[in-house]
Every structure is written in C-alpha cells, then in structure tokens.
C-alpha cells in the first residue's frame, strides 16, 4: 500500500489515467482482478507493475478509448468508472447489463427521475472509506461535501471506486436496452428494475416484505 501511494507514477499507468485532480487513489481501477504468481523476494513495485500492465493490455483489447465516445463519455477513465459502479452496485452478474443501463440513464442531465444525479451509496461508502448499507437519509447525504458524493454532485465521480472485473467491464461497454432508473435486489437471486420512482417504491415494499419474511 505504501509503495502504491509513493511510487504510483512509475508503475506504468496509461496516459489517460489520473486525469482528475480529485482522484483519491491513482491506482484505483488499474489493479486488474486476476491471479498473479509472486516469486520469493519479488518487490512490491514488480507485482504492482504486473497488475497495471495486465489492466492496460486488457483495456486496450476492449477498446476503451474508442468506445468512450460511442457511450457519450469523455474518456476511457469514465468508461472504467462506470464499470466500477456496475461492479459495486450490481448484486448479481446476470443483472450487470441492466445496472449499466441505469447508470447511463441517470447520467442524462435532462432525465426527470434523478436529474443527472447518480444517487449511489457505493460512492458515498468509497468517499468515507466505509462499507455499510446505512449511509444515512437522502437529505443528510445531499449535505455531505465530497467530490465522490453522487447524491450532491451530478455526473460520474472523479474516477473509479474499485477494480472492475470482466463481467462489469463488458456490461459497461454493452449495456442492455431499457429505460430503467432504479433497481433493488429483493432476494438471493432476484433484482427488480423500475422506470419510475412510483414503480421503484412498489419494488421496495416487496424488498421490505421479503426482509420481514426472512427475519421472521
């Protein structure tokens, strides 16, 4: 961790990484989730370089630079950021394509559901270095001042909030077609998606009923 913080500039990040002054961790999103053999006596720099190199090759293969414009995103870092949100917000891999669609729909500044706000707890948890479902009331969240707070600041956070895997990346690049703005996972294998807040509230009731059933 210390080496990553101190020596990130020498680890081989692509030129499109770390382009936002508010990024908390320059290596976030570039330590590709995989298996890495580590030999005895190998230095942390070597391991980190290997991870960054694997990520960079992967992102080149996926064509993140070219795809950014097609997805109405500014640069490949934003594509990676969307993928990290899909990874963090999507409970099940089979829902990732739809979760990606929710991200893109909420990013539309003229949408009348969230008005360009992502409203994701995962970004608040990242900003606070926490992992909790109880992030507080929406009113309180709107007051929390941090560039990663998507309840207060419109659009994407400054950079990725994690290191997305293959499925999340593919979903970010190939979102499902649909007008969903909301989703809630109601049980171990079912996530309900909604186009309006009204539908979402009905789905949330189902979630609460399911919770009550399980706790009873």
Residue pairs with C-beta under 8 A, 6 or more apart in sequence:
3 44
3 45
3 48
4 11
4 25
4 27
4 44
4 48
7 45
7 48
8 18
8 26
8 27
9 26
10 45
11 27
11 45
11 48
11 49
11 52
12 49
12 52
12 53
12 56
13 26
13 27
13 30
13 52
13 56
14 56
14 59
14 76
16 65
16 75
16 76
16 77
17 26
17 29
17 30
17 77
18 26
18 159
19 75
19 77
20 77
20 158
20 159
21 158
22 147
22 148
22 158
22 159
23 158
23 159
24 126
24 127
24 148
24 158
24 159
25 159
27 48
27 52
28 84
28 159
28 160
28 161
28 162
28 163
29 55
29 77
29 80
29 81
29 83
29 84
29 159
29 160
29 162
29 163
29 164
30 51
30 52
30 55
30 56
30 163
31 48
31 51
31 52
31 55
31 163
32 51
32 52
32 54
32 55
32 58
32 163
33 163
33 164
33 165
34 51
34 54
36 47
36 50
36 51
36 54
38 47
55 163
58 169
59 76
59 80
62 169
62 170
62 173
64 76
64 79
64 80
64 173
65 75
65 76
67 76
67 79
67 173
68 74
68 75
68 76
68 78
68 79
71 79
71 82
71 104
71 172
71 173
72 104
72 107
73 79
73 82
77 159
77 160
78 156
79 172
79 173
80 159
80 160
80 164
80 169
80 172
81 156
81 157
81 159
81 160
81 161
82 100
82 103
82 104
82 156
82 172
83 160
83 164
83 168
83 169
83 171
83 172
83 173
84 160
84 161
84 162
84 163
84 164
84 168
85 103
85 118
85 120
85 122
85 123
85 156
85 161
86 96
86 99
86 100
86 103
86 164
86 168
86 171
86 172
87 96
87 162
87 163
87 164
87 165
87 168
88 120
88 122
88 126
88 161
88 162
89 99
89 102
89 103
89 120
89 122
90 96
90 99
90 168
90 171
91 185
91 191
92 185
92 189
92 191
93 167
95 183
95 185
95 191
96 167
96 168
96 170
96 171
97 171
97 174
97 175
97 176
98 175
98 176
98 178
98 180
98 183
98 191
98 193
99 171
99 183
100 171
100 172
100 174
100 175
100 176
101 175
101 176
101 177
101 178
101 180
102 180
102 181
102 182
102 183
102 193
103 118
103 172
103 175
104 175
105 111
105 113
105 179
105 180
105 181
106 113
106 114
106 116
106 117
106 118
106 119
106 181
107 116
107 118
107 155
107 156
108 116
109 115
109 116
109 154
109 155
110 116
111 181
113 181
113 182
113 196
113 197
114 181
115 154
116 154
116 155
117 150
117 151
117 152
117 153
117 154
118 150
118 155
118 156
119 138
119 150
119 151
120 150
121 133
121 135
122 161
123 148
123 149
123 150
123 157
123 161
124 135
124 141
124 144
124 146
124 148
124 149
124 150
124 151
125 131
125 132
125 135
126 148
126 157
126 161
126 162
127 144
127 146
127 147
127 148
127 149
128 146
135 141
136 144
138 151
141 149
141 151
141 152
142 151
142 152
143 152
144 151
144 152
145 152
146 152
147 153
147 157
147 158
148 157
148 158
148 161
150 156
150 157
164 172
178 193
178 195
179 195
180 193
180 194
180 195
181 194
181 195
181 196
181 197
181 200
182 193
182 194
182 195
182 196
182 197
182 199
182 200
182 203
183 191
183 192
183 193
183 194
184 191
184 192
184 200
184 203
184 204
184 206
184 207
185 191
185 192
185 207
186 192
186 203
186 206
186 207
186 210
187 210
192 203
192 206
192 207
194 200
194 202
194 203
